[in-house]
Each structure stands twice: as structure tokens, then as C-alpha cells.
Amino acid sequence: MKNRKRLVSILAGILVTAMLLGLLAGVLPSVTNAASSDEIRDQISTLQAQSATYAAEIASLESQMQANLTEIQETVEQKNRIDQQVALYHEQIQNINQQISAYSVMIADKQDELDEKEARYEELTEKNRDRVRAMEEDGRLTYWSVLFKAHSFADLLDRLNMIEEINASDQRRLQELDEAAKAVAKAKDELSAGKAELEDTRLELQEAQAAMEEKRAESDALLEELLSRGDEFEEYMRQAEASQQQLLLEIAQKQDDLERAEYLEWLATSETTMPKEEKPDNGGSQDTDEPEESEDETNPPEEDPSDEEDNEEPADEGWILPLPYYTQLTSPFGWRDDPFGDGKSWHAGIDLAAPEGTPIYASRGGRVSSVWYNHWSLGNAVQINHGDGYSSIYMHMVYAPSVSTGDYVYQGQVIGYVGSTGESTGDHLHFGISHNGAYENPFEYI
């Protein structure tokens, strides 16, 4: 019992500590915007360690709950056995009480019979005395009268025999009554002895029943304690699972923050030129329709600079529109209102709205330098190195791209289909062209 209480205290302490750690971890998002990718990785590692602690604690709680359930089942079975024994004792006591009542009735009957026999004995004895006394008083029955009134010796003998027979008859009757009274008294004594034995048995059964009642009370108390402990375990389990779920959500958010930080760090190191703050550029003489839908591609990733310095022959054809048609220019090249935040953001490409599944063409021939699958921002995307310092990028494809890294594609080849994967607000193609690492307005080429 003490070990179990100590275990519950330890588990409660672990929960409190873990909750404090969770609260501290909850402060971390406030500095996410300023954190580097390495710092975010450290935060993720800390959160994962806390999650592992919760997982181990939940497993321990589950084990303790199972042991508690087993003990509850055993206690319930023991209580059922005790209840059955108590009920059996109760039935036995009732049976003995009925026997004692029957003995009491029989003893009372024997006492009545004994009283009747004794009264009859006294009555006959008194009558015998009265008859002898009366005969002597009347002078009708004395030994002298028998002797002197006898006519002959034979008559004398007859008279003596008559007296003897009368006296013997009275004695026999008295003896029979005495024996009957003794038999009744013996039967009464036997019944009393049987009743006394039953009384002793009843006392023993009552003591045994009282002992079982105490055991039943102990079982009831233990069962109540086990049920209460089960409620405590369930509450601890609920808290631990809720805390672990919160940690998992924080870890998922940190993973998103990490990808964003890595992307921004990559942009900071890969972009060699970046326009200064200026008014939004609507793309010169290009289509100036107001954007209805846009996504947050501050600067799409460029290919490895080594791809620009290879010996691959440049494609000699010009540029073509990467779609058979588009319904609207939803976001032009240059500065724009950030659709996912406040203020302005640099849009390093153009967004061409088209129905989902519209084929996407390679705007020029070249080698596929990068392919992304379900990137958090780019979605399904393809980057093509055209071999003369130029690269083009195609984002948000609905399915996995139709080409792979290293493939050579020709101008007009289908490389994917329009969709809205990644950080996007609707079906469209984000199309970008870069020259020597700097993104330029695609409408100057197509």
C-alpha cells in the first residue's frame, strides 16, 4: 500500500515537472522569428526529449492502471466469495434458530407431559394413602381383623393374599407412573442438552459471520481505494496525453519553422542580387490585372551555381509561354502586398491562373537541375538549367513532376500539371526566370 502511494506521488511529481518544461517550451515560439535553423533544431530536440519522457510516463501509467485493474478484479472476486460465505452463515444461523425453536416447543411439551405424570403419581399416591387410612379407621382392614375374622386357615390365607394383591397393584401403578415420569424427565433433559448444543453452534456461527462481515468491510474499503486510485491514474494519463499532444503540435510547428528558416538562409546565401526597396512594379507594359489570388514565394530557390558553369551547350531556341493558355495574371513580378503577412514582399516570378490539370511546358530546353515533392512552400516543383546562365522554375504542380533530376527536356515538353500545392491560394503556375542567379521579369522573355 505504501509503495503504491509512493508511486502515485512520484508520478505526480513527474507530471508537474513535465508541465513546467512544457510551459517553458511554450515560450520558445516567441523567439522563432529570430532563431536560426540550428537553434530551432536544438528546440526540436528538446521538445522530442520531453515527448519521449511523456511517452515513457504514459507507458508506465498504462502498466500501473493494468495492475490496478487486475487488483480490482481480484478484490471483487474475493468480496464475492466473502458475500457468499456471509450469506451461508446467515442461512445456517436461521436454520439453527428454527431448530432451537422446535426444541423449545418439544421441551415445553415434555415438561407438560412430565407435569401430568408427576401430578398423576401424586394423585394415585394420595388415593392409596386415603384408602388404606380409611380402611384402617373403619376397622375393615387390619391384620388383626384379617386374623380374627378368618373362618379358617384357608380363609386367612385368602385374606392375606387379597391385601398383598391390593398393595402390589397400588405399588405397580405407582412404579409405572414413576418410571414414566423419569422417562419424560430424561427426554426433557436430552432435548435441553440438544438445545444447548444448538445455542453454542449459533454463537459460533454468529462469531464467524461477524468475522466475515469485518473482512467484507475491509474488501469494500480496498475496492473503494482501488477505484479512487484508478480515477487518479486516468487523470494523470489524461494530463500526460494532453501534454504530449501539445508537444507534438509544437514539434510540428517547429518543423515548419525549421523549413522556413532553412529556406530563408538558403536565399540569403544563394541570391547574389536583390532589388532595393521601391514601389511595386507591375511588370512594365505587361498585363496589369489586379491579383485575386497569390502565394508567398519571396524568392524561389535557384540551382547550384556549379550548374551554371558546366560545359553543357546552351539551348539555341527562344522562350515560350509555359502553358497552352492562362485565365489571369494573379500576381506580377516585383514588389507586392504580401498575401501571407503585413507590408510588401518581393515576388520573384509571375503567377498565371489556369484550371487544375492544365499541362505545363518547359519554356526552353535544358537539364532538370532540381525537383521538389510536396515542399511546404513550393509544393511539387521543377527547376531547369538552360546552360547559358539562365534557369527557369515551375511551382505548385498538382501531381509529382513528370521529370526527374538530371533529365534533359526539350522546349514544349510536358513537365507537370497546374495545381495548388505548397503555399498557394488557388490553382496557378508560378513561373520564374533567373539569369546568373538573379531573378528577372519572365514577361521580358516570353
C-alpha positions as CSV (number, residue, x, y, z in Angstrom):
1,M,0.0,0.0,0.0
2,K,2.8,2.4,0.9
3,N,4.7,1.6,-2.3
4,R,1.6,2.3,-4.4
5,K,1.1,5.7,-2.7
6,R,4.8,6.5,-3.2
7,L,4.5,5.6,-6.9
8,V,1.5,7.9,-7.3
9,S,3.4,10.7,-5.6
10,I,6.4,10.2,-7.9
11,L,4.2,10.1,-11.0
12,A,2.5,13.3,-9.8
13,G,6.0,14.9,-9.4
14,I,7.0,13.9,-12.9
15,L,3.8,15.3,-14.3
16,V,4.3,18.7,-12.6
17,T,8.0,18.8,-13.8
18,A,7.0,17.9,-17.3
19,M,4.2,20.5,-17.3
20,L,6.7,23.2,-16.3
21,L,9.0,22.1,-19.1
22,G,6.0,22.3,-21.4
23,L,5.3,25.8,-20.3
24,L,9.0,26.8,-20.8
25,A,8.8,25.2,-24.3
26,G,5.7,27.2,-25.0
27,V,7.8,30.4,-24.6
28,L,10.1,29.3,-27.4
29,P,7.8,30.3,-30.3
30,S,8.1,33.9,-29.2
31,V,11.6,33.9,-30.5
32,T,11.1,31.7,-33.5
33,N,11.3,34.5,-36.0
34,A,14.7,35.4,-34.8
35,A,16.0,31.9,-34.3
36,S,18.5,30.3,-36.7
37,S,17.9,26.8,-38.1
38,D,20.5,25.4,-35.6
39,E,18.6,27.0,-32.7
40,I,15.3,25.6,-34.0
41,R,16.9,22.1,-34.3
42,D,18.0,22.4,-30.7
43,Q,14.5,23.4,-29.7
44,I,13.0,20.5,-31.6
45,S,15.5,18.1,-29.9
46,T,14.4,19.4,-26.5
47,L,10.7,19.0,-27.4
48,Q,11.3,15.5,-28.7
49,A,13.1,14.6,-25.5
50,Q,10.2,15.9,-23.5
51,S,7.8,13.9,-25.7
52,A,9.8,10.8,-25.1
53,T,9.6,11.4,-21.4
54,Y,5.8,11.7,-21.7
55,A,5.7,8.6,-23.8
56,A,7.6,6.6,-21.1
57,E,5.4,8.1,-18.4
58,I,2.2,7.1,-20.3
59,A,3.5,3.6,-20.8
60,S,4.3,3.4,-17.0
61,L,0.8,4.7,-16.2
62,E,-0.8,2.2,-18.5
63,S,1.2,-0.6,-16.8
64,Q,0.1,0.7,-13.3
65,M,-3.5,1.1,-14.5
66,Q,-3.5,-2.5,-15.7
67,A,-2.1,-3.7,-12.4
68,N,-4.7,-1.7,-10.6
69,L,-7.5,-3.2,-12.7
70,T,-6.1,-6.7,-12.0
71,E,-6.1,-6.0,-8.3
72,I,-9.7,-4.6,-8.6
73,Q,-10.8,-7.8,-10.3
74,E,-9.1,-9.9,-7.6
75,T,-10.7,-7.8,-4.8
76,V,-14.1,-8.1,-6.4
77,E,-13.8,-11.9,-6.7
78,Q,-12.7,-12.1,-3.0
79,K,-15.5,-9.8,-2.0
80,N,-18.0,-12.1,-3.8
81,R,-16.6,-15.1,-2.0
82,I,-16.9,-13.3,1.3
83,D,-20.5,-12.3,0.5
84,Q,-21.4,-15.9,-0.3
85,Q,-19.9,-17.1,3.0
86,V,-21.7,-14.4,4.9
87,A,-25.0,-15.4,3.2
88,L,-24.3,-19.1,4.0
89,Y,-23.6,-18.3,7.7
90,H,-26.8,-16.3,7.7
91,E,-28.8,-19.2,6.3
92,Q,-27.2,-21.6,8.8
93,I,-28.0,-19.3,11.7
94,Q,-31.6,-19.1,10.6
95,N,-31.8,-22.9,10.3
96,I,-30.3,-23.3,13.8
97,N,-32.8,-20.7,15.2
98,Q,-35.6,-22.8,13.7
99,Q,-34.2,-25.9,15.3
100,I,-33.9,-24.2,18.6
101,S,-37.5,-23.0,18.4
102,A,-38.5,-26.6,17.6
103,Y,-36.5,-27.9,20.6
104,S,-38.2,-25.3,22.8
105,V,-41.6,-26.5,21.7
106,M,-40.7,-30.1,22.3
107,I,-39.2,-29.3,25.7
108,A,-42.3,-27.5,26.6
109,D,-44.4,-30.5,25.5
110,K,-42.2,-32.8,27.5
111,Q,-42.5,-30.5,30.5
112,D,-46.3,-30.6,30.2
113,E,-46.2,-34.4,29.9
114,L,-43.8,-34.7,32.9
115,D,-46.0,-32.4,35.0
116,E,-49.0,-34.5,34.1
117,K,-47.2,-37.7,35.0
118,E,-46.0,-36.3,38.3
119,A,-49.5,-35.0,39.1
120,R,-51.0,-38.4,38.3
121,Y,-48.3,-40.1,40.5
122,E,-49.1,-37.8,43.4
123,E,-52.8,-38.3,42.9
124,L,-52.5,-42.1,43.0
125,T,-50.2,-42.0,45.9
126,E,-52.6,-39.8,47.8
127,K,-55.6,-42.1,46.9
128,N,-53.7,-45.1,48.0
129,R,-52.9,-43.5,51.3
130,D,-56.5,-42.3,51.7
131,R,-57.9,-45.8,51.0
132,V,-55.5,-47.5,53.5
133,R,-56.2,-44.9,56.0
134,A,-59.9,-45.2,55.6
135,M,-59.9,-49.0,55.8
136,E,-57.8,-48.8,59.0
137,E,-60.1,-46.2,60.5
138,D,-63.2,-48.2,59.7
139,G,-61.6,-51.3,61.1
140,R,-62.2,-53.1,57.9
141,L,-58.6,-53.7,57.0
142,T,-56.2,-54.6,59.8
143,Y,-54.0,-57.6,60.2
144,W,-55.9,-58.4,63.4
145,S,-59.2,-58.2,61.7
146,V,-58.0,-60.4,59.0
147,L,-56.7,-63.0,61.5
148,F,-59.6,-63.0,63.9
149,K,-62.3,-62.8,61.2
150,A,-60.9,-65.6,59.2
151,H,-63.2,-68.7,59.4
152,S,-60.4,-71.0,58.6
153,F,-56.8,-71.0,57.8
154,A,-57.6,-71.1,54.1
155,D,-59.8,-68.0,54.5
156,L,-56.9,-66.4,56.4
157,L,-54.6,-67.0,53.5
158,D,-57.1,-65.7,51.1
159,R,-57.5,-62.5,53.1
160,L,-53.7,-62.1,53.3
161,N,-53.4,-62.7,49.5
162,M,-56.1,-60.1,48.8
163,I,-54.3,-57.5,50.9
164,E,-51.0,-58.3,49.2
165,E,-52.5,-58.1,45.8
166,I,-54.1,-54.7,46.5
167,N,-51.0,-53.4,47.9
168,A,-48.9,-54.8,45.0
169,S,-51.4,-53.4,42.5
170,D,-51.0,-49.9,44.0
171,Q,-47.2,-50.3,44.1
172,R,-47.1,-51.3,40.4
173,R,-49.2,-48.4,39.3
174,L,-47.1,-46.0,41.4
175,Q,-43.9,-47.6,39.9
176,E,-45.2,-47.3,36.4
177,L,-46.1,-43.7,36.9
178,D,-42.7,-43.1,38.5
179,E,-40.9,-44.8,35.5
180,A,-43.0,-42.8,33.0
181,A,-42.1,-39.6,34.8
182,K,-38.4,-40.5,34.8
183,A,-38.6,-41.2,31.1
184,V,-40.3,-37.9,30.4
185,A,-37.7,-36.1,32.6
186,K,-34.9,-37.9,30.7
187,A,-36.4,-36.9,27.3
188,K,-36.7,-33.4,28.5
189,D,-33.0,-33.4,29.7
190,E,-32.0,-34.7,26.3
191,L,-33.9,-32.0,24.5
192,S,-32.5,-29.4,26.7
193,A,-29.0,-30.7,26.0
194,G,-29.7,-30.6,22.3
195,K,-31.0,-27.1,22.5
196,A,-27.9,-26.0,24.4
197,E,-25.7,-27.5,21.7
198,L,-27.6,-25.6,19.1
199,E,-27.2,-22.4,21.2
200,D,-23.5,-23.0,21.2
201,T,-23.4,-23.6,17.5
202,R,-25.4,-20.5,16.9
203,L,-22.9,-18.4,18.9
204,E,-20.0,-19.9,16.9
205,L,-21.8,-19.1,13.6
206,Q,-22.6,-15.6,14.7
207,E,-18.9,-15.1,15.6
208,A,-17.8,-16.5,12.2
209,Q,-20.4,-14.3,10.5
210,A,-19.1,-11.2,12.4
211,A,-15.5,-12.0,11.3
212,M,-16.6,-12.3,7.7
213,E,-18.5,-9.1,8.0
214,E,-15.2,-7.4,9.0
215,K,-13.5,-9.0,6.0
216,R,-16.2,-7.7,3.7
217,A,-15.9,-4.2,5.2
218,E,-12.1,-4.4,4.5
219,S,-12.7,-5.6,0.9
220,D,-15.2,-2.8,0.4
221,A,-12.7,-0.2,1.7
222,L,-9.9,-1.7,-0.5
223,L,-12.2,-1.7,-3.6
224,E,-13.1,1.9,-3.0
225,E,-9.4,2.8,-2.7
226,L,-8.6,0.9,-5.9
227,L,-11.4,2.6,-7.8
228,S,-10.2,6.0,-6.5
229,R,-6.7,5.2,-7.5
230,G,-7.9,4.2,-10.9
231,D,-9.6,7.7,-11.3
232,E,-6.2,9.3,-10.3
233,F,-4.4,7.2,-12.9
234,E,-6.9,8.2,-15.6
235,E,-6.5,11.9,-14.7
236,Y,-2.7,11.6,-14.8
237,M,-3.0,9.8,-18.1
238,R,-5.3,12.4,-19.5
239,Q,-2.8,15.2,-18.4
240,A,0.2,13.3,-19.8
241,E,-1.5,12.6,-23.2
242,A,-2.7,16.2,-23.4
243,S,0.8,17.5,-22.7
244,Q,2.3,15.1,-25.2
245,Q,-0.2,16.1,-27.8
246,Q,0.7,19.7,-27.2
247,L,4.4,18.9,-27.6
248,L,3.7,17.1,-30.8
249,L,1.9,20.1,-32.2
250,E,4.8,22.3,-31.1
251,I,7.3,19.9,-32.7
252,A,5.2,20.1,-36.0
253,Q,5.2,23.9,-35.8
254,K,9.0,23.8,-35.2
255,Q,9.5,21.6,-38.2
256,D,7.6,24.2,-40.3
257,D,9.7,27.0,-38.7
258,L,12.9,25.0,-39.5
259,E,12.0,24.5,-43.1
260,R,11.2,28.2,-43.4
261,A,14.4,29.2,-41.7
262,E,16.5,26.9,-43.9
263,Y,14.8,28.3,-46.9
264,L,15.4,31.9,-45.9
265,E,19.0,31.1,-45.0
266,W,19.4,29.4,-48.4
267,L,18.0,32.5,-50.1
268,A,20.4,34.7,-48.1
269,T,23.4,32.8,-49.3
270,S,22.2,31.9,-52.9
271,E,20.8,35.2,-54.1
272,T,23.6,37.5,-55.4
273,T,21.4,40.4,-56.3
274,M,18.2,41.7,-54.6
275,P,16.3,44.9,-55.6
276,K,16.3,47.8,-53.2
277,E,13.0,48.9,-51.6
278,E,11.0,50.6,-54.3
279,K,7.4,51.0,-55.3
280,P,5.7,47.9,-56.6
281,D,6.5,47.1,-60.2
282,N,3.6,45.9,-62.3
283,G,5.9,44.4,-64.9
284,G,6.2,47.4,-67.2
285,S,3.9,47.1,-70.2
286,Q,2.8,43.7,-69.2
287,D,-0.7,42.6,-68.0
288,T,-1.7,44.8,-65.1
289,D,-4.8,43.0,-63.9
290,E,-5.3,43.3,-60.1
291,P,-4.3,40.0,-58.4
292,E,-7.1,37.9,-57.0
293,E,-5.0,35.0,-55.5
294,S,-1.3,34.8,-54.7
295,E,1.2,32.9,-52.6
296,D,4.3,33.7,-50.6
297,E,7.3,33.0,-52.8
298,T,9.7,35.7,-51.7
299,N,12.4,34.3,-53.8
300,P,12.2,30.8,-55.3
301,P,15.3,28.7,-54.9
302,E,17.9,28.8,-57.6
303,E,20.0,25.9,-58.9
304,D,23.5,25.2,-57.6
305,P,25.9,27.8,-59.2
306,S,28.0,24.9,-60.4
307,D,25.1,24.0,-62.7
308,E,25.7,27.3,-64.5
309,E,29.4,26.7,-65.0
310,D,29.1,23.3,-66.6
311,N,30.1,22.6,-70.2
312,E,26.6,22.0,-71.3
313,E,25.7,23.7,-74.6
314,P,23.1,26.4,-74.2
315,A,19.8,25.9,-75.8
316,D,19.6,27.9,-79.0
317,E,15.8,28.4,-79.1
318,G,14.0,31.3,-77.5
319,W,11.3,31.2,-74.7
320,I,7.7,30.1,-75.0
321,L,4.7,30.5,-72.7
322,P,4.8,27.5,-70.3
323,L,1.1,27.0,-70.5
324,P,-1.2,26.4,-73.5
325,Y,-3.3,29.3,-72.0
326,Y,-3.9,31.1,-68.8
327,T,-7.0,32.9,-67.5
328,Q,-5.4,35.7,-65.5
329,L,-2.2,37.1,-64.2
330,T,-2.9,36.8,-60.4
331,S,0.4,38.2,-59.2
332,P,3.1,40.1,-61.3
333,F,6.8,40.2,-60.9
334,G,8.3,42.6,-58.3
335,W,7.2,44.2,-55.1
336,R,3.6,43.4,-54.0
337,D,1.4,43.4,-50.9
338,D,2.4,40.2,-49.0
339,P,-0.6,37.8,-49.2
340,F,0.6,35.9,-46.1
341,G,1.8,38.8,-43.9
342,D,2.0,42.6,-43.4
343,G,3.7,45.0,-45.7
344,K,5.4,44.4,-49.0
345,S,7.2,41.3,-50.2
346,W,9.4,40.6,-53.3
347,H,7.7,38.3,-55.8
348,A,10.5,36.7,-58.0
349,G,8.2,35.4,-60.8
350,I,4.7,35.6,-62.2
351,D,1.6,33.7,-61.2
352,L,-0.5,32.5,-64.1
353,A,-4.0,31.2,-63.2
354,A,-5.2,28.1,-65.0
355,P,-7.6,25.2,-64.3
356,E,-6.2,22.3,-62.3
357,G,-4.6,19.7,-64.6
358,T,-3.6,22.2,-67.3
359,P,-0.3,20.9,-68.8
360,I,2.9,22.8,-68.0
361,Y,5.6,23.1,-70.7
362,A,9.3,23.6,-70.5
363,S,9.7,27.2,-71.6
364,R,13.2,26.3,-73.1
365,G,15.1,23.1,-73.4
366,G,17.7,22.2,-70.8
367,R,18.7,19.8,-68.0
368,V,16.4,19.3,-64.9
369,S,18.6,20.6,-62.0
370,S,16.1,20.2,-59.1
371,V,12.8,18.5,-58.4
372,W,10.7,19.1,-55.2
373,Y,7.9,16.9,-53.9
374,N,5.3,18.4,-51.6
375,H,7.6,21.2,-50.4
376,W,6.0,23.3,-47.7
377,S,6.2,26.4,-49.9
378,L,7.0,25.3,-53.5
379,G,4.7,22.3,-53.5
380,N,5.6,20.0,-56.4
381,A,8.1,22.0,-58.5
382,V,10.8,21.7,-61.2
383,Q,13.9,23.8,-62.0
384,I,15.6,23.6,-65.4
385,N,19.2,24.8,-66.1
386,H,19.3,26.1,-69.7
387,G,23.1,26.0,-69.9
388,D,23.8,29.7,-70.7
389,G,23.4,31.2,-67.2
390,Y,19.6,31.0,-67.4
391,S,17.3,28.9,-65.3
392,S,13.5,28.6,-65.1
393,I,11.3,27.4,-62.2
394,Y,7.8,25.9,-62.3
395,M,5.9,25.6,-58.9
396,H,2.7,24.3,-57.3
397,M,2.1,21.3,-59.7
398,V,-0.9,19.2,-58.7
399,Y,0.9,15.9,-59.1
400,A,4.5,14.8,-58.8
401,P,6.5,16.3,-61.7
402,S,6.8,14.2,-64.9
403,V,10.6,14.5,-65.0
404,S,13.4,13.7,-62.6
405,T,16.7,15.5,-61.7
406,G,19.3,15.1,-64.4
407,D,16.7,14.6,-67.2
408,Y,17.2,16.6,-70.4
409,V,14.0,18.2,-71.6
410,Y,13.1,19.9,-74.9
411,Q,11.2,23.0,-75.3
412,G,7.4,22.4,-75.1
413,Q,7.8,19.1,-73.3
414,V,5.2,18.5,-70.6
415,I,6.9,18.5,-67.2
416,G,3.9,18.6,-64.9
417,Y,0.3,19.9,-64.5
418,V,-1.2,23.0,-62.8
419,G,-2.3,22.7,-59.2
420,S,-2.2,24.4,-55.8
421,T,0.3,22.5,-53.7
422,G,2.6,24.2,-51.2
423,E,2.0,27.7,-50.1
424,S,-0.7,28.7,-52.5
425,T,-4.1,30.3,-52.6
426,G,-5.5,28.7,-55.8
427,D,-4.8,26.8,-58.9
428,H,-2.0,28.5,-60.9
429,L,1.6,28.2,-62.1
430,H,4.3,30.2,-60.5
431,F,6.9,30.8,-63.3
432,G,10.3,32.3,-62.7
433,I,13.4,33.0,-64.8
434,S,16.8,33.8,-63.3
435,H,20.0,34.9,-65.1
436,N,23.3,34.3,-63.3
437,G,21.5,33.8,-60.0
438,A,19.2,36.9,-60.2
439,Y,15.5,36.6,-61.0
440,E,14.2,38.7,-63.8
441,N,10.7,39.5,-65.1
442,P,9.6,36.5,-67.2
443,F,7.5,38.8,-69.4
444,E,10.7,40.2,-70.8
445,Y,11.3,36.8,-72.4
446,I,8.0,35.2,-73.3
